[in-house]
Amino acid sequence: MLSTDLILSGPPFIHVPLLERLAPTRDAGFSGLSLMPGDIWSLEAAGMTAADIRARIEDHGLAIMEIDCTACWLPSHHSASDSIPMAALLRSLTPERVIETAARIGAPSVTAVEMMGVAPSLDEAAGAFAYLCDLAANHGLNAHIEFLPFGGIPDLAAAWAIIQAAGRPNGGLTLDSWHFFRSGSSLDLLAAIPGHCIHTIQINDAPALPSNDLLHETMHGRLLPGEGELDLVGFLHTLDATGCTAPISVEIFSANTASQPMADVIHDWAGAAHAIINQARN
């Protein structure tokens, strides 16, 4: 059964320095948070050690759940166009740098995404993911693919095929409810995936019909769980039925995240997530 401890996803608050996120995260009822590599690198550049950063997080009663993400892990990423959005940033997020950062800070896992617009063959992706998993295993970490409907690994079927072909015991999936439903992924396929292969879950909501610009919608138009029309109850119920015990994080990109204080933005997030989880179990 899915954990009832909720995690706050870091990427929607990239504009808020990490140490300033800690008290609002705790006060809103979250038990942990995901971090971005840049969160650690910027504080280390300012003179803090990874041990200092971890201690500050733990002083707030919070756990570190993952590092999100490595984005330059496929061979074809190295030849992707410089004109893609955030090209320099994405190229800096190599498996070696991200995994070493996760190990220093004590994170249990790292997420892998494809955001450079390359569509890898199954052989390329499986070989690259196997390498990523092996690097992670050297530090006792898991690795998980998060598919994106506008990326080169666009849906659950594509991501699951890579994980199966890679054949690494520490390799698995990140499931984001927005990506799941906007990619047209199937609850039947989800039901057939062993729960232990699903490492992290992100929930959010959206209107039933997608906008004409999925990239804009995913970055600006997500809703609190229960505010939209995605079948979150079916999604969570299916995950429970697989025996998945992964942590659930709340990840909502909206116009509010950048325009209002973080504490105000996340005030109702944990309550909304708990309500949907309870509905799925009843």
C-alpha positions in Angstrom: 0.0 0.0 0.0 1.2 3.5 -0.8 2.8 5.5 2.0 0.6 8.1 3.6 3.6 10.3 4.3 3.6 13.1 1.7 6.6 14.6 0.0 6.8 18.1 -1.5 8.3 18.1 -5.0 11.2 20.6 -5.4 11.0 21.7 -9.0 7.9 24.0 -8.7 9.9 26.0 -6.2 13.2 26.3 -8.0 12.9 30.1 -7.5 12.9 29.7 -3.7 16.3 29.0 -2.1 16.4 25.5 -0.5 16.9 26.6 3.1 13.9 28.9 2.7 11.7 26.0 1.6 12.2 24.0 4.8 9.9 25.7 7.3 7.0 26.1 4.9 7.3 22.4 3.8 7.2 21.2 7.4 4.4 23.6 8.4 2.2 22.5 5.5 2.3 18.9 6.8 4.9 17.3 4.5 7.3 14.7 5.9 10.0 15.1 3.3 11.0 16.8 0.0 12.7 16.1 -3.2 15.8 18.1 -4.1 17.3 19.4 -7.4 21.0 19.0 -8.0 21.3 22.8 -8.2 19.9 23.1 -4.7 23.0 21.3 -3.4 25.5 22.8 -5.8 24.6 26.4 -5.0 24.8 25.9 -1.2 28.1 24.1 -1.6 29.4 26.9 -3.7 28.5 29.3 -0.8 30.6 27.2 1.6 28.2 24.7 3.1 29.0 21.0 3.1 26.6 18.3 2.1 26.5 17.2 5.8 25.6 20.7 6.8 22.8 20.9 4.3 21.4 17.5 5.3 21.5 18.5 9.0 19.5 21.6 8.3 16.9 19.6 6.5 16.7 17.0 9.3 16.5 19.8 11.9 13.2 20.6 10.4 12.0 17.0 10.7 12.2 16.4 7.0 13.5 13.5 4.9 15.3 13.7 1.6 13.4 11.5 -0.9 15.2 11.9 -4.2 17.3 14.0 -6.5 15.4 15.3 -9.5 17.0 14.9 -12.0 19.6 13.6 -14.4 18.7 14.9 -17.9 21.9 14.1 -20.0 22.1 10.3 -19.7 21.4 9.1 -23.3 24.3 9.1 -25.8 22.2 11.1 -28.2 21.8 13.9 -25.6 25.4 14.9 -26.2 24.6 15.7 -29.8 21.2 17.4 -29.2 20.8 20.9 -30.6 22.0 23.9 -28.6 18.7 25.6 -29.4 16.6 23.5 -27.2 15.3 25.2 -24.1 17.7 25.1 -21.1 20.3 23.2 -23.2 23.3 24.2 -21.0 21.5 23.3 -17.8 20.3 19.9 -19.1 23.8 19.0 -20.3 25.2 19.7 -16.8 22.8 17.1 -15.3 25.0 14.1 -16.1 24.6 10.8 -14.4 28.0 11.0 -12.8 27.5 14.5 -11.3 23.9 13.9 -10.2 24.5 10.5 -8.6 27.6 11.7 -6.7 25.5 14.6 -5.4 22.7 12.3 -4.3 25.2 10.1 -2.5 26.8 13.1 -0.7 23.5 14.4 0.5 22.0 11.0 1.4 19.2 10.8 -1.1 18.0 7.3 -1.8 17.4 7.7 -5.5 17.7 9.8 -8.7 15.2 10.5 -11.5 16.1 10.3 -15.2 14.1 12.3 -17.8 14.3 13.0 -21.5 13.8 16.7 -22.1 16.1 17.3 -25.1 13.7 16.2 -27.8 15.6 13.0 -28.8 13.8 9.8 -29.4 16.2 7.0 -28.5 16.0 3.4 -29.8 15.2 0.8 -27.3 18.8 -0.5 -27.4 20.3 2.9 -26.8 17.9 3.8 -24.0 18.2 0.4 -22.3 22.0 0.5 -22.4 22.2 4.0 -21.1 19.7 3.3 -18.3 21.6 0.1 -17.3 24.7 2.3 -17.0 22.9 4.8 -14.9 21.5 2.1 -12.7 24.9 0.6 -12.2 26.4 3.9 -11.2 23.6 4.4 -8.7 24.0 0.9 -7.4 27.6 1.6 -6.6 26.3 4.1 -4.0 23.3 2.0 -2.9 20.8 4.2 -4.8 17.8 3.5 -7.0 17.2 5.1 -10.4 13.9 5.8 -12.0 12.6 7.0 -15.4 10.0 9.7 -15.5 8.3 9.7 -18.9 7.1 13.0 -20.4 4.4 13.1 -23.1 6.3 15.9 -25.0 9.7 14.1 -24.7 11.4 11.2 -26.4 10.2 8.7 -23.8 6.6 9.8 -24.0 4.5 7.3 -22.1 4.4 4.4 -19.6 4.8 1.7 -22.3 8.0 3.3 -23.6 9.5 3.8 -20.1 8.5 0.3 -18.9 10.1 -1.3 -22.1 13.4 0.5 -21.3 13.4 -0.7 -17.7 12.6 -4.3 -18.6 15.3 -4.3 -21.3 17.9 -2.8 -19.0 17.2 -5.5 -16.4 18.6 -3.8 -13.4 17.1 -4.6 -9.9 17.5 -1.0 -8.8 15.8 0.5 -11.9 12.2 1.6 -11.9 9.6 4.2 -12.7 8.6 7.6 -11.5 4.9 8.1 -12.2 3.5 11.6 -12.4 -0.3 11.7 -12.7 -0.3 14.6 -15.2 2.2 12.8 -17.5 0.3 9.6 -17.1 -3.0 10.8 -18.2 -1.9 13.4 -20.7 0.2 10.7 -22.5 -2.8 8.4 -22.8 -1.1 5.7 -20.7 -3.2 2.8 -19.6 -4.4 1.8 -16.1 -4.4 -1.8 -17.4 -0.7 -1.6 -18.2 -0.1 0.1 -14.8 -1.9 -2.8 -13.1 0.4 -5.3 -14.7 3.6 -3.7 -13.5 5.0 -5.0 -10.2 4.6 -2.5 -7.4 8.2 -2.7 -6.4 9.3 -1.3 -9.8 7.5 2.0 -9.1 9.9 4.0 -7.0 8.3 7.4 -6.7 4.8 9.0 -7.4 3.8 12.5 -8.1 0.2 13.6 -8.0 -1.6 16.7 -9.3 -4.8 17.3 -11.3 -5.9 18.9 -14.5 -9.0 19.5 -16.7 -10.3 16.5 -18.6 -9.3 18.0 -22.0 -5.7 18.9 -22.7 -4.7 22.4 -23.9 -3.2 22.9 -27.3 0.3 23.4 -25.7 1.1 20.5 -23.4 4.5 22.0 -22.4 2.8 25.3 -21.3 0.1 23.4 -19.5 2.4 21.2 -17.6 4.5 24.2 -16.4 1.6 26.6 -15.6 -1.8 24.8 -15.6 -1.8 22.0 -13.1 -4.4 21.8 -10.3 -4.6 20.5 -6.8 -5.7 16.9 -6.4 -9.5 16.9 -6.6 -9.8 20.2 -8.4 -9.6 18.7 -11.8 -11.0 15.8 -13.7 -8.2 13.3 -13.9 -9.0 9.8 -12.6 -6.7 10.1 -9.6 -8.9 7.7 -7.6 -8.4 5.0 -10.2 -4.7 5.9 -10.5 -4.1 5.5 -6.8 -6.3 2.5 -6.4 -4.5 0.7 -9.2 -1.1 1.5 -7.6 -2.3 0.2 -4.2 -3.4 -3.0 -5.9 0.1 -3.6 -7.4 1.5 -3.6 -3.8 3.4 -0.4 -4.5 4.8 1.2 -1.3 6.4 4.2 -3.0 6.2 7.7 -1.4 3.7 10.2 -2.9 4.9 13.7 -3.7 2.7 16.6 -4.6 4.0 18.4 -7.7 1.9 21.3 -8.9 3.2 23.8 -11.5 0.8 26.7 -11.8 0.8 30.5 -12.2 0.5 30.8 -8.4 3.8 29.1 -7.6 5.9 32.0 -8.8 3.5 34.8 -8.0 2.7 34.1 -4.3 4.7 33.2 -1.2 5.5 29.5 -1.0 3.8 29.1 2.4 0.5 30.4 0.9 0.8 28.3 -2.3 1.2 25.0 -0.5 -1.1 25.6 2.4 -3.8 23.2 1.1 -1.7 20.8 -0.9 -1.2 18.1 1.7 -4.9 18.2 2.7 -6.0 17.8 -0.9 -3.6 14.9 -1.5 -4.7 13.1 1.7 -8.4 13.5 0.7 -7.8 11.9 -2.7 -5.8 9.0 -1.2 -8.6 8.4 1.3 -11.2 8.5 -1.5 -9.2 5.9 -3.5 -9.1 3.6 -0.4 -12.8 3.9 0.3 
